[in-house]
């Protein structure tokens, strides 16, 4: 009677227990797990562009709320209306540009750093802190300084949280321990 472990082919059969776990003919001889991080660049930049649009719209909505509802003259004189002047548009474009720069930073970190999302979050939060403090160094009414700092805080948190989520989703496959 034949041993069923050998599939009736004998020890030369690749299904034989002595051959289990060894590379077969035609299979690659290198490990399958690539330690390098794989980043879906298309998904990352699509998320970055989406974040830029959201940041720009957040600036417009916040300024219209502050100027129109709260009556605080932020970025332009009081008689300029709820939208303000071209400075509102410039501020919105700057917020979108900041989101795109943050996306570029995130891409570099994802490709080159261990724990890239931790570094990205810390860098963005520290830059947000600078943006919040900056209005208090300028000459303006206190309520305008507070309102500008609040807008900067909202935009910074928006960019940080959205791009952290995008960066997590743009990573293909698990990283090795420590990454």
N, C-alpha and C positions, 0 to 999 in steps of 0.2 A: 504494500500500500504506500502511496506517496504522501509525503508531508504537505499539508495544504499551504504552509507558509511559503513554499517555493513555487507555487502556481504551476506546477508540473513542468517547469522549465529548468530547474536546477540552480546552483549557486551563481551561474553566469547571468541570470536574469536581473535587470535593474531593480525589480521589485523585491529581490532577495534582501533579508535584513542587514547583511553586511554592507550593502550599497545605500541604505537609507541615509539621507542627510548629505550625501556627497553630490557634487555637481554632475549633471548628466551631459552627454555629448551635445554640443550646440547651445548650452546655457552659458551665460556670462560668468566669468570667474571672479568678479568683484562684488562687493556687498551691495545689496539692493537699497539700503538706507543711505541717502545722501545727507551728510551732516550740514551742508550749506542750506541756508534758508531759501525757500522758493517763494517769490513774491509775484502775485498776479498784478502786473503793472497797470494793465487796463482797468481793472477793478479799483485799484488804488487811486488813479487819476480821475476816474469817473466820480468816485466818492469825494475827491478833493474839489472838483468843479462844482459838485452839488453843495458842498460845504461853503464854497465861495459865494454861491448864489444866496444861500440861507443867511450867511453873515452880512451880505450887502442889504438884503431885505430887512434883517433885524435892525440894522442901523437906521434905515428909513422909518420903520415903524416906531422905534424908540424915540427918534427925534420928533416925529409928528405927535407922539403922545406927550412928550415933555413940553414941546412948544405949544401945541394946540389945546391940550387938556390942562396941564399944570401951569401953563403961562410963563415958563422959564425961558429966557432968551439964551438959547444955546447955539453956538456957531454963527449967529448973525443977529442983527438988531431986532428989537421987539416988533417993529412994524413990518417985518418980512413975511408974515403969515406962518401957518402951521408947518409947511415944508421947509421954510427958510430960504436960503439962497443956493448958489452953486456949491457952497461949502458942504452942504448936506450930500450932494452927489459925489463930491471929492472924498468925503468921509466914507461913503458906502463903497466906492471904488477901492479905497485904501484897505477897508476891511476884507474885500474880496481878494485883493493882492496879498494880504497877510495870510489868508487861508491857503492860497496857492503856494506861497513860500513855505508855510508849515507842511504842506503836502510834499514838497521837495525835500525838506528836512526829514520827514517821516520815511520817505523812500530810501534816503541814504542810511538812516538808522536801521531800517529793516534789512538792508543788504549787508551792513558792516558791523553791527553792534550786538553784543549779548544783551538780552532783556531790552529790546529796542523800545517797547511801549512804555516801560518805566522811565527811560531817559527822555522820551518824547514828552510824556506828561509833565515831568519836572521842568524841562526847558520851557514848555508852553505856559505853565503856571507861573514861573518866574518872570517871563516876558509880560504876562497879564498883570502881574503885580507892578511892574514898571509902568505899564500903560495906565493903571489905576492911580498911581502916585503922581504921574506927570502933570495932570491938570492942576494940581495944588501948587505947582511951582510957577504957574503962569499968572498974569495979572487979569483977573476977572472977578465977577461977583461970586460969593461963596456958593449960592444955589446953582449957578452955572458950572462951577467946579465940581460940585457933588454930582450933578446930572451927567456931566461928561465922564466922570470916573465910573458912574453906574453903567453907562453905555459901554465903556471900555471893558468893564468887568463882564457884562453879559456877552459881548462879542468874543472875548478871550475864552470864557468858559464854553461857549458854543463851539468854537473852533477846536478846543482841546478835547471835549467829549466826543464830538462827531468824528474827528479824525482818529482818535484812539479806537473807536469802534470800526472805522473803515480799515485801519491798519490791522486790526485783529482779523477781520474778514478777508483781507487781501493776502494773508499768509496761507500758502498751500502746504498742507501736511504738518505734522507735529514737529516741533523742534526738539533737539536733544536736551537732556537735563542741563540746566544752567543757562539756557537760551530762552 
